[in-house]
Amino acid sequence: MAEGIKSYLFIINDAPYGDERPYNALRLANNLIKREGTQVMVFLTADGVFCARKGQKTPDGYYNLERMVKALAARGKVAT
């Protein structure tokens, strides 16, 4: 790891909706990846893989986590 680089690993294993943990993890990851000198990786496992599912029907009052994963994947790494 290069000096001065901060690395963050997020492991998401909760279903995308019905709980705020996946949303909060993706929100934080998306904000951290914008900072200079950071490296962000997100690992989706168990029910967390459904956060990246294409064509999600977002429940009323929830953010679309598919879009959040796409934005993160464009800048960082997402593993399922």
C-alpha positions as a Markdown table, in Angstrom:
| # | Residue | x | y | z |
|---|---|---|---|---|
| 1 | Met | 0.0 | 0.0 | 0.0 |
| 2 | Ala | 1.3 | 3.4 | -0.9 |
| 3 | Glu | 2.2 | 5.8 | 1.9 |
| 4 | Gly | -0.6 | 8.2 | 2.6 |
| 5 | Ile | -3.3 | 6.1 | 1.0 |
| 6 | Lys | -6.2 | 5.1 | 3.3 |
| 7 | Ser | -8.0 | 1.9 | 2.5 |
| 8 | Tyr | -11.6 | 1.1 | 3.4 |
| 9 | Leu | -13.4 | -2.2 | 3.1 |
| 10 | Phe | -17.1 | -2.5 | 3.4 |
| 11 | Ile | -18.8 | -5.9 | 3.7 |
| 12 | Ile | -22.5 | -5.7 | 3.1 |
| 13 | Asn | -24.5 | -8.9 | 3.9 |
| 14 | Asp | -28.0 | -7.5 | 4.5 |
| 15 | Ala | -30.8 | -7.3 | 2.1 |
| 16 | Pro | -31.1 | -4.0 | 0.2 |
| 17 | Tyr | -34.4 | -2.9 | 1.6 |
| 18 | Gly | -36.0 | -3.1 | 5.0 |
| 19 | Asp | -32.9 | -2.1 | 6.9 |
| 20 | Glu | -30.7 | 1.1 | 6.6 |
| 21 | Arg | -27.3 | -0.7 | 7.0 |
| 22 | Pro | -26.7 | -1.4 | 3.3 |
| 23 | Tyr | -27.8 | 2.2 | 2.3 |
| 24 | Asn | -25.6 | 3.8 | 5.0 |
| 25 | Ala | -22.6 | 1.6 | 4.0 |
| 26 | Leu | -23.0 | 2.5 | 0.3 |
| 27 | Arg | -23.6 | 6.2 | 1.1 |
| 28 | Leu | -20.4 | 6.3 | 3.2 |
| 29 | Ala | -18.4 | 4.4 | 0.6 |
| 30 | Asn | -19.5 | 6.7 | -2.2 |
| 31 | Asn | -18.5 | 9.8 | -0.1 |
| 32 | Leu | -15.1 | 8.3 | 0.9 |
| 33 | Ile | -14.2 | 7.4 | -2.7 |
| 34 | Lys | -14.4 | 11.0 | -3.7 |
| 35 | Arg | -11.6 | 12.0 | -1.3 |
| 36 | Glu | -8.1 | 12.3 | -2.5 |
| 37 | Gly | -5.8 | 9.5 | -1.2 |
| 38 | Thr | -8.5 | 6.9 | -0.5 |
| 39 | Gln | -9.1 | 3.4 | -1.8 |
| 40 | Val | -12.6 | 1.9 | -1.2 |
| 41 | Met | -13.6 | -1.7 | -1.8 |
| 42 | Val | -17.1 | -3.1 | -1.2 |
| 43 | Phe | -17.8 | -6.8 | -0.9 |
| 44 | Leu | -21.4 | -7.9 | -1.3 |
| 45 | Thr | -22.2 | -11.3 | 0.2 |
| 46 | Ala | -25.3 | -13.2 | 1.3 |
| 47 | Asp | -28.4 | -11.1 | 0.8 |
| 48 | Gly | -26.2 | -8.1 | 0.1 |
| 49 | Val | -25.7 | -9.2 | -3.5 |
| 50 | Phe | -29.2 | -8.1 | -4.2 |
| 51 | Cys | -28.0 | -4.5 | -3.7 |
| 52 | Ala | -26.5 | -4.8 | -7.2 |
| 53 | Arg | -29.4 | -6.5 | -8.8 |
| 54 | Lys | -30.4 | -4.9 | -12.1 |
| 55 | Gly | -33.9 | -3.5 | -12.5 |
| 56 | Gln | -34.8 | -3.1 | -8.8 |
| 57 | Lys | -38.3 | -2.1 | -7.9 |
| 58 | Thr | -37.5 | 0.4 | -5.1 |
| 59 | Pro | -40.0 | 0.5 | -2.3 |
| 60 | Asp | -41.6 | 3.9 | -1.5 |
| 61 | Gly | -39.3 | 6.0 | 0.7 |
| 62 | Tyr | -36.1 | 4.2 | -0.2 |
| 63 | Tyr | -33.1 | 5.1 | -2.3 |
| 64 | Asn | -32.3 | 2.9 | -5.3 |
| 65 | Leu | -29.3 | 0.9 | -4.1 |
| 66 | Glu | -28.6 | -0.4 | -7.6 |
| 67 | Arg | -27.7 | 3.2 | -8.7 |
| 68 | Met | -25.5 | 3.6 | -5.6 |
| 69 | Val | -23.6 | 0.4 | -6.4 |
| 70 | Lys | -23.2 | 1.5 | -10.1 |
| 71 | Ala | -21.8 | 4.9 | -9.0 |
| 72 | Leu | -19.4 | 3.3 | -6.6 |
| 73 | Ala | -18.3 | 0.7 | -9.2 |
| 74 | Ala | -17.5 | 3.5 | -11.6 |
| 75 | Arg | -14.9 | 4.8 | -9.1 |
| 76 | Gly | -13.9 | 1.8 | -7.0 |
| 77 | Lys | -14.2 | -1.9 | -6.7 |
| 78 | Val | -17.3 | -3.9 | -5.9 |
| 79 | Ala | -17.1 | -7.7 | -5.5 |
| 80 | Thr | -19.9 | -10.2 | -5.2 |
